[in-house]
């Protein structure tokens, strides 16, 4: 049976990286860069299981595709669950944000975001809800404009007609370097209610080691776009640096931050983020013997991953692979991998873009086959509901 909205809401309340000559970019082997639909299953939602805080998850996990939530999405990128259980999804190329009813799959367009200039890996990318969404109804978006990458916020008024529900964008942060490739784009509000943004070096590798640049970084901002209190560098939004192209951000149940990063020719990475640390790019790709650099906790050949979104559930990080066309599970013990990564859904649904936790053992997962680099099948792109452990 179809999962009812109140079940999704209850679960939500219960658990509060164009290749350049062979590089792993927005993830694939097709010209331009980055990086199969099976029938949707139906199942009732069981009582969620919980991984005890600090307990090491089992070496082997499992993934069950519960159902297809929605189909017919165009270049979906960002995904943000609403308090009632429905989903907001951004279209990179259409410049729009759409509401998806998780009971019926019905899609309602909120509106087009002004100022978005899609090109290459750029366009309308990550979205996030204000930490005070219940009172301010603000939706944040990271997008590529004609001059830069920037973060804006918009008032969402569901009482207005479809297509007219987004207010004028208020720019909260601008000047992030843009390029045809490596625009980053993931934004998330952390447990501290600060706004975190994963950025790319836009193809200019030197920016990653330049702490005066916002390219190739993880940024930490107040909701108003100012450098957040407690940042490691005075009066700077930079939280960590030496990144190539960050498109995945997630926290575990101890509020520790993890990030997924596109490599170039050799290694894609999952990193445990420590404020102020240098993650090596372009001097290091993957693990390094140089003590100056913070090594990844896991790494993959670029044809196996090209990682975009990540989520934490059941004691593991779950990482969506574009070129790799699979969902990776990385069981954690603190800020280390507790066992070798495990792959699921390999080749079944094509390129995978964004993964978001819903409840303790459920994930929303979006495909990314209509972005010009995949091979769309009937119904693409889609949102899937997964049960994991």
Sine and cosine of phi, psi and omega as CSV:
sin_phi,cos_phi,sin_psi,cos_psi,sin_omega,cos_omega
0.00,0.00,0.37,-0.93,0.02,-1.00
-0.95,0.30,0.70,-0.72,0.00,-1.00
-0.94,0.35,0.77,-0.64,-0.07,-1.00
-0.99,0.15,0.43,-0.91,-0.05,-1.00
-0.85,0.53,-0.62,0.78,-0.06,-1.00
-0.92,0.40,-0.50,0.86,0.05,-1.00
-0.93,0.37,-0.67,0.74,0.03,-1.00
-0.90,0.45,-0.67,0.74,-0.01,-1.00
-0.89,0.45,-0.65,0.76,0.00,-1.00
-0.90,0.44,-0.63,0.78,0.02,-1.00
-0.93,0.37,-0.61,0.79,0.05,-1.00
-0.89,0.46,-0.64,0.77,-0.01,-1.00
-0.95,0.32,-0.44,0.90,-0.08,-1.00
-0.97,0.23,-0.28,0.96,-0.03,-1.00
-0.66,-0.75,0.99,0.16,-0.20,-0.98
-0.84,0.54,0.00,0.00,0.00,0.00
0.00,0.00,0.00,0.00,0.00,0.00
0.00,0.00,0.99,0.15,0.15,-0.99
-0.82,0.58,0.52,-0.86,0.33,-0.94
-0.93,-0.38,0.94,-0.33,0.01,-1.00
0.63,0.78,0.93,0.38,0.10,-0.99
1.00,0.03,0.22,0.97,-0.04,-1.00
-1.00,-0.01,0.40,-0.92,0.13,-0.99
-1.00,0.06,0.95,-0.30,-0.11,-0.99
-0.91,-0.42,-0.79,-0.62,0.00,-1.00
-0.94,0.33,0.09,1.00,0.55,-0.84
0.93,-0.38,0.62,0.79,0.09,-1.00
-0.53,-0.85,0.09,-1.00,-0.01,-1.00
-1.00,0.09,-0.08,1.00,0.01,-1.00
-0.97,0.26,0.35,-0.94,0.00,-1.00
-0.86,0.52,0.69,-0.72,0.01,-1.00
0.99,-0.15,-0.19,0.98,0.22,-0.97
0.91,-0.42,-0.95,0.32,-0.11,-0.99
-0.79,0.61,-0.78,-0.62,-0.45,-0.89
0.80,0.60,0.00,0.00,0.00,0.00
0.00,0.00,0.99,-0.16,-0.16,-0.99
-0.94,0.34,0.81,-0.59,0.13,-0.99
-0.95,-0.31,0.34,-0.94,-0.07,-1.00
-0.87,0.49,0.57,-0.82,0.03,-1.00
-0.97,0.23,0.65,-0.76,0.07,-1.00
-1.00,-0.02,0.24,-0.97,0.08,-1.00
-0.79,-0.61,0.64,-0.77,-0.01,-1.00
-0.31,-0.95,0.53,-0.85,0.13,-0.99
-0.97,0.22,0.42,-0.91,-0.04,-1.00
-1.00,0.08,0.89,-0.46,0.03,-1.00
-0.98,0.21,0.16,-0.99,0.10,-1.00
-0.89,0.45,0.74,-0.68,-0.06,-1.00
-0.91,0.41,0.58,-0.82,0.15,-0.99
-1.00,-0.09,0.42,-0.91,-0.07,-1.00
-0.80,-0.60,0.70,-0.72,0.12,-0.99
-1.00,0.07,0.84,-0.54,-0.01,-1.00
-0.88,0.48,0.66,-0.75,-0.03,-1.00
-0.82,0.57,0.78,-0.62,0.05,-1.00
0.99,0.11,-0.18,0.98,-0.01,-1.00
-0.98,0.20,0.71,-0.70,0.01,-1.00
-0.95,0.30,0.79,-0.61,0.02,-1.00
-0.95,0.33,0.31,-0.95,0.02,-1.00
-0.89,0.45,0.45,-0.89,-0.02,-1.00
-0.89,0.45,-0.56,0.83,-0.02,-1.00
-0.93,-0.36,0.75,-0.67,0.02,-1.00
-0.90,-0.44,-0.22,-0.97,0.02,-1.00
-0.49,-0.87,0.41,-0.91,0.05,-1.00
-0.71,-0.70,0.76,-0.65,0.10,-0.99
-0.84,-0.54,0.80,-0.60,0.10,-1.00
-0.99,0.17,0.96,-0.29,-0.05,-1.00
-0.96,0.30,-0.70,0.71,-0.03,-1.00
-0.14,-0.99,0.26,-0.96,0.19,-0.98
-1.00,-0.02,0.86,-0.51,-0.06,-1.00
-0.99,0.16,-0.68,0.73,-0.05,-1.00
-0.46,-0.89,0.47,-0.88,0.05,-1.00
-0.77,-0.64,0.10,-0.99,0.11,-0.99
0.95,0.30,0.48,0.88,0.05,-1.00
-1.00,0.02,0.59,-0.81,-0.02,-1.00
-0.96,-0.27,0.86,-0.50,0.03,-1.00
0.67,0.74,0.80,0.60,0.01,-1.00
-0.91,0.41,0.58,-0.81,-0.03,-1.00
-0.73,-0.68,-0.95,0.32,-0.02,-1.00
-1.00,0.02,0.45,-0.89,0.00,-1.00
-0.63,-0.78,0.77,-0.64,-0.04,-1.00
-0.68,-0.73,0.90,-0.44,0.05,-1.00
-0.95,0.30,0.71,-0.71,0.08,-1.00
-1.00,0.08,0.33,-0.94,-0.02,-1.00
-0.85,0.53,-0.49,0.87,-0.02,-1.00
-1.00,0.08,0.02,1.00,0.04,-1.00
0.97,-0.24,-0.34,0.94,0.07,-1.00
-0.93,0.37,0.17,-0.99,-0.10,-0.99
-0.83,-0.55,0.63,-0.78,0.23,-0.97
-0.98,-0.19,0.72,-0.70,0.00,-1.00
-0.75,-0.66,0.72,-0.70,0.03,-1.00
-0.99,-0.11,0.57,-0.82,0.10,-0.99
-0.97,-0.26,0.90,-0.44,-0.04,-1.00
-0.83,0.55,-0.73,0.69,-0.13,-0.99
-1.00,-0.01,-0.53,0.85,0.01,-1.00
-0.99,0.17,-0.23,0.97,0.02,-1.00
0.93,0.36,0.29,0.96,-0.12,-0.99
-0.93,-0.36,0.36,-0.93,0.20,-0.98
-0.90,-0.44,0.72,-0.69,-0.08,-1.00
-0.81,-0.59,0.62,-0.79,0.09,-1.00
-1.00,-0.08,0.75,-0.66,0.03,-1.00
-0.93,-0.37,0.84,-0.55,0.09,-1.00
-0.97,0.23,0.89,-0.46,-0.10,-0.99
-0.96,0.26,-0.23,0.97,0.08,-1.00
-0.99,0.16,-0.70,0.72,-0.15,-0.99
-0.93,-0.37,-0.27,0.96,-0.10,-1.00
0.98,0.18,0.05,1.00,-0.02,-1.00
-0.90,0.43,0.66,-0.75,-0.05,-1.00
-0.93,-0.37,0.75,-0.66,0.05,-1.00
-0.82,-0.57,0.87,-0.49,-0.02,-1.00
-0.98,0.22,0.82,-0.57,0.06,-1.00
-0.96,0.28,-0.66,0.75,-0.02,-1.00
0.39,-0.92,0.09,-1.00,0.05,-1.00
-1.00,-0.10,0.65,-0.76,-0.01,-1.00
-1.00,0.04,0.90,-0.44,-0.02,-1.00
-0.91,0.42,0.55,-0.83,0.12,-0.99
1.00,-0.04,-0.12,0.99,0.00,-1.00
-0.97,0.25,0.71,-0.70,-0.01,-1.00
-0.82,-0.57,0.99,0.12,-0.05,-1.00
-0.90,0.44,0.72,-0.70,0.10,-1.00
-0.23,-0.97,0.74,-0.67,-0.01,-1.00
0.84,0.55,-0.80,-0.60,0.01,-1.00
-1.00,0.06,0.02,1.00,-0.02,-1.00
-1.00,-0.06,0.28,-0.96,0.01,-1.00
0.52,-0.86,-0.50,-0.87,0.07,-1.00
-0.99,0.10,0.92,-0.40,-0.18,-0.98
-0.94,-0.33,-0.90,-0.43,-0.12,-0.99
-0.96,0.30,0.47,-0.88,0.09,-1.00
-0.73,-0.68,0.41,-0.91,0.01,-1.00
-0.41,-0.91,0.47,-0.88,0.07,-1.00
-1.00,0.01,0.59,-0.81,0.11,-0.99
-0.81,0.58,0.58,-0.82,0.10,-1.00
-0.90,0.45,-0.31,0.95,0.07,-1.00
-0.95,-0.32,0.56,0.83,-0.10,-0.99
-0.84,0.54,-0.57,0.82,-0.04,-1.00
-0.85,0.53,-0.50,0.87,-0.01,-1.00
-0.96,-0.28,-0.53,0.85,-0.09,-1.00
-0.97,-0.25,-0.24,0.97,0.04,-1.00
0.79,0.61,0.63,0.78,-0.02,-1.00
-0.99,-0.11,0.73,-0.69,0.11,-0.99
-0.94,-0.35,0.80,-0.60,0.03,-1.00
-0.99,-0.12,0.56,-0.83,0.03,-1.00
-0.62,-0.79,0.62,-0.78,0.10,-0.99
-0.97,-0.26,0.82,-0.58,0.00,-1.00
-0.55,-0.84,0.31,-0.95,0.07,-1.00
-1.00,-0.03,0.84,-0.54,0.08,-1.00
-0.98,-0.19,-0.14,-0.99,0.03,-1.00
-0.93,0.38,-0.34,0.94,-0.11,-0.99
-0.86,-0.51,-0.37,0.93,-0.11,-0.99
-0.30,-0.95,0.00,-1.00,0.31,-0.95
-0.99,-0.17,0.61,-0.79,-0.07,-1.00
-0.54,-0.84,0.25,-0.97,0.05,-1.00
-0.88,-0.48,0.74,-0.67,0.01,-1.00
-0.80,-0.60,0.25,-0.97,0.17,-0.99
-0.75,-0.66,0.52,-0.85,-0.09,-1.00
-0.66,-0.75,0.62,-0.78,0.10,-1.00
-0.97,0.26,0.77,-0.63,0.05,-1.00
-0.97,-0.24,0.90,-0.44,0.01,-1.00
-0.89,-0.45,0.99,-0.15,-0.07,-1.00
-0.94,0.35,-0.22,0.97,0.00,-1.00
-0.98,0.19,-0.25,0.97,0.01,-1.00
-0.99,0.14,0.28,-0.96,0.00,-1.00
-0.88,0.48,0.45,-0.89,0.08,-1.00
-0.81,0.59,0.70,-0.72,-0.02,-1.00
1.00,-0.02,-0.20,0.98,-0.05,-1.00
-0.82,-0.58,0.37,0.93,-0.15,-0.99
-1.00,-0.03,-0.09,1.00,0.02,-1.00
-0.98,-0.20,0.76,-0.65,0.09,-1.00
-0.97,0.25,0.11,-0.99,0.01,-1.00
-0.88,0.47,0.67,-0.74,-0.03,-1.00
-0.94,0.33,0.72,-0.69,0.09,-1.00
-0.97,-0.25,0.89,-0.46,-0.04,-1.00
-0.97,0.26,0.86,-0.52,0.05,-1.00
-0.98,-0.19,-0.40,0.92,0.05,-1.00
-0.43,-0.90,0.72,-0.69,-0.02,-1.00
-0.71,-0.71,0.12,-0.99,0.12,-0.99
1.00,-0.01,0.14,0.99,0.09,-1.00
-0.94,0.33,0.79,-0.62,-0.06,-1.00
-0.83,0.56,0.65,-0.76,0.03,-1.00
-0.92,-0.40,0.38,-0.92,0.08,-1.00
-0.38,-0.92,0.07,-1.00,0.10,-0.99
-0.93,0.38,-0.41,0.91,0.03,-1.00
-0.76,-0.65,0.24,-0.97,0.20,-0.98
0.85,0.53,0.85,0.53,0.04,-1.00
-0.99,-0.15,0.08,1.00,-0.06,-1.00
0.83,0.55,-0.72,-0.70,0.15,-0.99
0.81,-0.58,-0.18,0.98,-0.02,-1.00
-0.99,0.13,0.73,-0.68,0.12,-0.99
-0.80,-0.59,0.61,-0.79,0.04,-1.00
-0.50,-0.87,0.59,-0.81,0.20,-0.98
-1.00,0.05,0.78,-0.62,-0.04,-1.00
-0.99,0.12,0.04,-1.00,0.06,-1.00
-0.86,0.51,-0.40,0.92,0.04,-1.00
-1.00,0.06,0.11,0.99,-0.01,-1.00
0.91,0.42,0.31,0.95,0.13,-0.99
-1.00,-0.06,0.43,-0.90,-0.06,-1.00
-1.00,-0.07,0.88,-0.48,0.02,-1.00
-0.97,-0.26,0.65,-0.76,0.00,-1.00
-0.71,-0.70,0.78,-0.62,0.11,-0.99
-1.00,-0.03,0.81,-0.58,-0.04,-1.00
-0.89,-0.47,0.26,-0.97,0.08,-1.00
-0.92,-0.40,0.21,-0.98,-0.01,-1.00
-1.00,-0.01,0.15,0.99,0.11,-0.99
0.85,0.53,0.41,0.91,-0.02,-1.00
1.00,0.02,-0.11,0.99,0.05,-1.00
-0.98,-0.20,1.00,-0.04,-0.19,-0.98
-0.88,0.47,-0.47,0.88,-0.03,-1.00
-0.90,0.44,-0.37,0.93,-0.04,-1.00
-0.91,0.42,-0.49,0.87,-0.10,-1.00
-0.89,0.45,-0.56,0.83,-0.01,-1.00
-1.00,-0.04,-0.07,1.00,0.00,-1.00
-1.00,-0.03,0.96,-0.28,-0.06,-1.00
-0.95,0.31,-0.17,0.99,0.09,-1.00
-1.00,0.08,-0.12,0.99,0.05,-1.00
-0.98,-0.21,0.52,-0.85,0.07,-1.00
-1.00,-0.06,0.08,1.00,0.04,-1.00
-1.00,0.07,0.64,-0.77,0.01,-1.00
0.94,0.34,0.67,0.74,-0.11,-0.99
-0.69,-0.72,0.20,-0.98,0.40,-0.91
-0.95,-0.32,0.81,-0.59,-0.02,-1.00
-0.98,-0.21,0.52,-0.85,0.09,-1.00
-0.77,-0.64,0.87,-0.49,-0.15,-0.99
-0.78,-0.62,0.39,-0.92,0.24,-0.97
-0.96,0.28,0.26,-0.96,0.06,-1.00
-0.85,0.52,-0.34,0.94,0.03,-1.00
-1.00,0.00,-0.04,1.00,0.08,-1.00
1.00,-0.07,0.20,0.98,0.03,-1.00
-1.00,-0.02,0.39,-0.92,0.11,-0.99
-0.82,0.58,0.76,-0.65,-0.11,-0.99
-0.96,0.28,0.56,-0.83,0.07,-1.00
-0.84,0.54,0.65,-0.76,0.02,-1.00
1.00,0.07,0.05,1.00,0.06,-1.00
-0.87,0.49,0.47,-0.88,-0.13,-0.99
-0.94,0.33,-0.37,0.93,0.00,-1.00
-0.88,-0.47,0.78,-0.62,-0.12,-0.99
-0.83,0.56,0.75,-0.66,0.07,-1.00
0.84,0.55,0.47,0.88,-0.01,-1.00
-0.85,-0.53,0.61,-0.80,0.09,-1.00
-0.98,0.20,-0.11,0.99,-0.11,-0.99
-0.96,0.29,0.81,-0.59,0.01,-1.00
-0.98,-0.22,-0.66,0.75,0.13,-0.99
-0.52,-0.85,0.33,-0.95,-0.10,-0.99
-0.58,-0.82,-0.04,-1.00,-0.09,-1.00
0.97,0.25,0.47,0.88,0.04,-1.00
-0.98,-0.19,0.44,-0.90,0.04,-1.00
-1.00,-0.07,-0.80,0.60,-0.04,-1.00
-0.28,-0.96,0.99,-0.15,-0.08,-1.00
-1.00,-0.06,0.85,-0.53,0.05,-1.00
-0.79,-0.61,0.15,0.99,0.03,-1.00
-0.68,-0.73,0.77,-0.64,0.02,-1.00
-0.68,-0.73,0.72,-0.69,0.06,-1.00
-0.34,-0.94,0.47,-0.88,0.04,-1.00
-0.92,-0.39,0.56,-0.83,0.10,-0.99
-1.00,0.05,-0.12,-0.99,-0.07,-1.00
-0.97,0.25,-0.08,1.00,0.12,-0.99
-0.97,-0.25,0.27,0.96,0.06,-1.00
0.90,0.43,0.50,0.87,0.09,-1.00
-1.00,-0.06,0.71,-0.71,-0.11,-0.99
-1.00,-0.03,0.69,-0.72,0.10,-1.00
-0.83,-0.56,0.47,-0.88,-0.03,-1.00
-0.60,-0.80,0.65,-0.76,0.09,-1.00
-0.99,-0.17,0.59,-0.81,-0.13,-0.99
-0.61,-0.79,0.73,-0.68,0.08,-1.00
-0.95,0.32,0.77,-0.64,0.19,-0.98
-1.00,0.07,-0.10,-0.99,0.02,-1.00
-0.97,-0.24,-1.00,0.02,-0.05,-1.00
-0.99,-0.14,-0.26,0.97,-0.22,-0.97
-0.83,-0.56,-0.88,0.48,-0.19,-0.98
-0.78,-0.63,0.79,-0.62,0.29,-0.96
-1.00,0.03,0.38,-0.93,-0.18,-0.98
-0.71,-0.70,0.52,-0.86,0.34,-0.94
-0.90,-0.43,0.81,-0.58,-0.07,-1.00
-0.88,-0.48,0.61,-0.79,0.24,-0.97
-1.00,-0.02,0.84,-0.55,-0.18,-0.98
-1.00,-0.04,0.80,-0.60,0.08,-1.00
-0.89,-0.45,0.78,-0.62,-0.07,-1.00
-0.81,0.59,0.76,-0.65,0.07,-1.00
1.00,0.08,-0.10,0.99,-0.07,-1.00
-0.98,0.20,0.41,-0.91,-0.01,-1.00
-0.97,-0.25,0.86,-0.52,-0.07,-1.00
-0.99,-0.13,0.17,0.99,0.34,-0.94
0.98,-0.21,-0.55,0.83,-0.10,-1.00
-0.92,0.40,0.67,-0.74,0.05,1.00
-1.00,-0.07,0.14,0.99,-0.04,-1.00
-0.97,0.25,-0.42,0.91,0.02,-1.00
-0.65,-0.76,0.63,-0.77,0.11,-0.99
-0.80,-0.61,0.89,-0.45,-0.15,-0.99
0.98,0.20,-0.35,-0.94,-0.07,-1.00
-0.93,0.37,0.58,-0.82,-0.06,-1.00
-0.69,-0.72,0.44,-0.90,0.10,-1.00
-1.00,0.05,-0.02,1.00,-0.04,-1.00
-0.99,0.14,0.89,-0.45,-0.04,-1.00
-0.91,0.40,-0.18,0.98,0.04,-1.00
-0.93,0.37,-0.40,0.92,-0.15,-0.99
-0.95,-0.33,0.60,-0.80,0.06,-1.00
-1.00,0.10,0.88,-0.47,-0.05,-1.00
-0.97,0.23,0.49,-0.87,0.09,-1.00
-0.93,0.37,0.42,-0.91,0.07,-1.00
-1.00,0.09,-0.30,0.95,0.09,-1.00
-0.44,-0.90,0.48,-0.88,0.03,-1.00
-0.57,-0.82,0.43,-0.90,-0.07,-1.00
-0.68,-0.74,0.49,-0.87,0.24,-0.97
-0.87,0.49,0.57,-0.82,-0.15,-0.99
-0.91,0.42,-0.37,0.93,0.04,-1.00
-0.99,0.13,-0.12,0.99,0.00,-1.00
-0.99,-0.12,-0.25,0.97,-0.12,-0.99
-0.69,-0.73,-0.99,0.13,-0.27,-0.96
0.80,0.60,0.94,0.33,-0.22,-0.98
-0.99,0.17,0.67,-0.74,0.09,-1.00
-0.92,-0.39,-0.97,-0.22,-0.10,-1.00
-0.97,0.23,0.47,-0.89,0.11,-0.99
-0.72,-0.70,0.36,-0.93,0.09,-1.00
-0.55,-0.83,0.37,-0.93,0.07,-1.00
-0.94,-0.35,0.78,-0.63,0.06,-1.00
-0.36,-0.93,0.61,-0.80,0.08,-1.00
0.81,0.59,0.64,0.77,0.09,-1.00
0.97,0.23,0.16,0.99,-0.04,-1.00
-0.75,-0.66,0.40,-0.92,0.23,-0.97
-1.00,-0.03,0.73,-0.68,0.06,-1.00
-0.94,-0.35,0.83,-0.56,-0.20,-0.98
-0.83,-0.55,0.84,-0.54,0.00,-1.00
-0.99,0.14,0.77,-0.64,-0.01,-1.00
-0.95,-0.30,0.75,-0.66,0.02,-1.00
-0.99,0.13,-0.97,0.23,0.04,-1.00
-0.87,0.50,-0.58,0.82,0.00,-1.00
-0.94,0.34,-0.35,0.94,0.04,-1.00
0.77,0.64,0.73,0.68,0.02,-1.00
-0.41,-0.91,0.31,-0.95,0.07,-1.00
-0.97,-0.24,0.85,-0.53,-0.01,-1.00
-0.99,-0.13,0.66,-0.75,0.13,-0.99
-0.94,-0.35,0.80,-0.60,0.04,-1.00
-0.86,-0.51,0.99,-0.14,0.02,-1.00
-0.92,0.40,0.62,-0.78,-0.12,-0.99
-0.92,-0.38,0.56,-0.83,0.28,-0.96
-0.78,-0.62,0.99,-0.15,-0.15,-0.99
0.91,0.42,-0.82,-0.57,0.02,-1.00
-0.96,-0.27,0.46,0.89,0.09,-1.00
-0.82,-0.57,0.38,-0.93,0.12,-0.99
-0.96,0.27,0.77,-0.63,-0.04,-1.00
-0.99,0.11,-0.29,0.96,-0.01,-1.00
-0.32,-0.95,0.13,-0.99,0.03,-1.00
-0.90,0.45,0.58,-0.82,0.07,-1.00
-0.86,0.51,0.49,-0.87,-0.04,-1.00
-0.81,-0.58,0.71,-0.70,-0.08,-1.00
-0.98,-0.22,0.61,-0.79,0.06,-1.00
-0.74,-0.68,0.35,-0.94,0.11,-0.99
0.87,0.49,0.42,0.91,-0.11,-0.99
-0.86,0.51,0.89,-0.45,0.05,-1.00
0.96,0.27,-0.05,1.00,-0.11,-0.99
-0.97,0.26,-0.59,0.81,-0.07,-1.00
-0.84,-0.55,0.16,0.99,-0.01,-1.00
0.98,0.18,-0.54,-0.84,-0.06,-1.00
-0.94,0.33,0.69,-0.73,-0.02,-1.00
-0.90,-0.43,0.76,-0.65,-0.17,-0.98
-0.95,-0.32,-0.83,0.56,-0.19,-0.98
-0.74,-0.67,0.66,-0.75,0.04,-1.00
-0.72,-0.69,0.73,-0.68,-0.10,-1.00
-0.71,-0.70,0.68,-0.73,0.02,-1.00
-0.97,0.26,0.61,-0.79,0.16,-0.99
-0.64,-0.77,0.95,-0.30,-0.13,-0.99
0.97,0.25,0.01,-1.00,-0.12,-0.99
-0.96,0.27,-0.52,0.85,-0.12,-0.99
-0.81,-0.59,0.34,0.94,0.00,-1.00
-0.84,-0.54,0.54,-0.84,0.04,-1.00
-0.74,-0.67,0.57,-0.82,0.31,-0.95
-1.00,-0.08,0.69,-0.72,-0.02,-1.00
-0.72,-0.69,0.78,-0.63,0.05,-1.00
-0.95,-0.31,0.59,-0.81,0.13,-0.99
-1.00,0.03,0.21,-0.98,-0.05,-1.00
-0.58,-0.81,0.90,0.44,-0.05,-1.00
-0.97,-0.23,-0.14,0.99,-0.04,-1.00
-0.96,-0.28,0.35,0.94,-0.04,-1.00
-1.00,-0.07,0.18,0.98,0.02,-1.00
1.00,-0.08,-0.09,1.00,-0.04,-1.00
-0.85,-0.52,-0.13,0.99,0.00,-1.00
-0.97,-0.24,-0.12,-0.99,0.06,-1.00
-0.85,-0.52,1.00,0.06,-0.12,-0.99
-0.87,0.49,0.66,-0.75,0.15,-0.99
-0.96,-0.29,0.15,-0.99,0.02,-1.00
-0.84,0.54,0.78,-0.63,-0.01,-1.00
0.99,-0.12,-0.26,0.96,0.02,-1.00
-0.94,0.34,0.47,-0.88,-0.17,0.99
-1.00,0.09,0.23,-0.97,-0.16,-0.99
-0.66,-0.75,0.29,-0.96,0.16,-0.99
-0.91,-0.41,0.75,-0.66,0.00,-1.00
-0.92,-0.38,0.51,-0.86,0.20,-0.98
-0.97,-0.25,0.79,-0.61,-0.03,-1.00
-0.89,-0.46,0.55,-0.84,0.22,-0.97
-0.95,-0.32,0.79,-0.62,-0.11,-0.99
-0.78,-0.63,0.37,-0.93,0.15,-0.99
-0.36,-0.93,0.00,0.00,0.00,0.00
